[in-house]
Amino acid sequence: PLRLSEYVQIHPTMFYNEERIGFLISEAVRGEGGRLLNSDGEEFMSRYSPAWKDLAPRDEVARAIYNEMTRTGSSHVYLDIASYAGDSLNIHERFPGIYEECKKSKIDIEKEPIPVVPGEHYFCGGVLIDNFGNTSLPGLHAVGEAACSGLHGANRLASVSLLEGLVYGTRAGIASSKTDKKEEYFPDILNWIYPNNISTTNNDPLLILQDWNNLNTTMWNYVGIIRTETRLTRAESDLRNIYSRITDYYRNTNLTKDKIELRNGVLAANLIAQAARRNTQSTGCHYIKE
Ligand SMILES: Cc1cc2nc3c(=O)[nH]c(=O)nc-3n(C[C@H](O)[C@H](O)[C@H](O)COP(=O)(O)OP(=O)(O)OC[C@H]3O[C@@H](n4cnc5c(N)ncnc54)[C@H](O)[C@@H]3O)c2cc1C
C-alpha cells in the first residue's frame, strides 16, 4: 500500500527563470542574512512569522511566498543577499555554485536580488516499507523517495533523504540477497498484446504536452501549498477526467516512453489528490484553509 501520499514537500526558493529548469537556492542563503522581497521590493516575512522572519520553517516560508505571489499577481518573489550580507561575507566564495548558476541567467547575486519561486522538492509518502525495505508484496523492496519509511513524518528535514537512502538501501540490499525464491516472486512477464484496431500513427506530441500542462496546473493550483475543500474536490474531478482520457489513449495507441510516463504521472496525481482530500490536518508540507 501507499502511505502519506499527500505530503509533498515544497522548497520555498527555486531559481525562477521562464527559459530554464529551476535549480535550488539553498536555505543557507537566508541563513547568511538573505531576505525575501515581494515584487514591490518589500520585505514580507516579518508579517507572516514575526518571531522567525526569513528563518521560519520551509512550509511557512513557502506558504508566505505563495500568498505574496497570489496577492500581488506575480509569478515569483526575490531573495536578496546582496543588500543584507554582513561585511565579512564573501558571497561569491560562500555560494560558488549558486553564483555560477545565476550568472548563466545573467543575475549577479553580489549586486542584485535573485528571482525565486517555491517548487516541488520531496515526496514524503510512498510505498509502505518496514525497517528492511520490505513492501507488502513478497520479494519486492522499496527504498529512497519511492518508499515511505515514516522517517520524515509530515515534513522532511534537510538531507535526511541521504541518510534514508543509505541506511534503508543497505538494509534492503542485505534482505533481498537472502531471498532464495526469486523465480517464484518474479515469474516471466508476458509480452504486451495490442488490441487489433490499434492506432500506430496517433502520436501527436501536442496531446501529451497539453495533458502534462493540465496536470501541472491542476496539481499546483488545487493540490499544492494551500489546499481547500473546493480546490481538492475540483482536482479530483478534473484528474479523474484526465485519467480516463489518458488511459483510453494509452490502451488504444502504440506504446511510447512519453505515454507511459504521462500515464504514470496522472496515476500518481490522482492518488495524491485522493489522499489530500481525506486528510483534513495541516501538520507539515501543505496547509488546509477552511
Ligand atoms: C532540487 C533538489 C535538491 C535536493 N537537495 C537535497 C539535499 O541537499 N539533501 C538531501 O538529502 N536530499 C535532497 N534532495 C532530495 C534527494 O535528492 C532525493 O530525495 C533523492 O535523490 C532520492 O533518491 P532516490 O534514489 O530515491 O531516487 P532518484 O534519485 O529519483 O533515483 C531514481 C532513479 O531511478 C531511475 N528510474 C526511474 N524509472 C526507472 C525505470 N522504469 N527503470 C529504471 N530506472 C528508472 C531514475 O532515472 C533515477 O536514476 C533534493 C531534491 C531536489 C529536487
The ligand as an ORCA input file, in Angstrom:
! r2SCAN-3c Opt
* xyz 0 1
  C      16.458     20.350     -6.225
  C      16.605     19.274     -5.175
  C      17.586     19.378     -4.190
  C      17.726     18.393     -3.203
  N      18.682     18.531     -2.231
  C      18.829     17.572     -1.294
  C      19.837     17.669     -0.286
  O      20.586     18.647     -0.227
  N      19.957     16.660      0.612
  C      19.140     15.562      0.588
  O      19.297     14.662      1.425
  N      18.165     15.453     -0.349
  C      17.993     16.421     -1.287
  N      17.005     16.308     -2.227
  C      16.199     15.101     -2.252
  C      17.026     13.969     -2.847
  O      17.761     14.438     -3.952
  C      16.127     12.838     -3.339
  O      15.223     12.508     -2.326
  C      16.972     11.611     -3.657
  O      17.806     11.894     -4.758
  C      16.081     10.427     -3.995
  O      16.916      9.354     -4.349
  P      16.314      8.039     -4.934
  O      17.491      7.179     -5.285
  O      15.280      7.501     -4.026
  O      15.527      8.486     -6.241
  P      16.121      9.170     -7.631
  O      17.327      9.956     -7.275
  O      14.949      9.806     -8.216
  O      16.579      7.885     -8.397
  C      15.664      7.064     -9.069
  C      16.388      6.515    -10.276
  O      15.566      5.553    -10.917
  C      15.629      5.761    -12.319
  N      14.399      5.221    -12.909
  C      13.169      5.749    -12.900
  N      12.302      4.950    -13.546
  C      13.001      3.883    -13.962
  C      12.670      2.692    -14.674
  N      11.432      2.448    -15.075
  N      13.654      1.820    -14.924
  C      14.921      2.039    -14.495
  N      15.293      3.143    -13.809
  C      14.349      4.048    -13.544
  C      15.750      7.255    -12.478
  O      16.305      7.595    -13.719
  C      16.694      7.600    -11.316
  O      18.037      7.496    -11.684
  C      16.862     17.271     -3.214
  C      15.882     17.165     -4.216
  C      15.743     18.157     -5.178
  C      14.663     18.014     -6.233
*
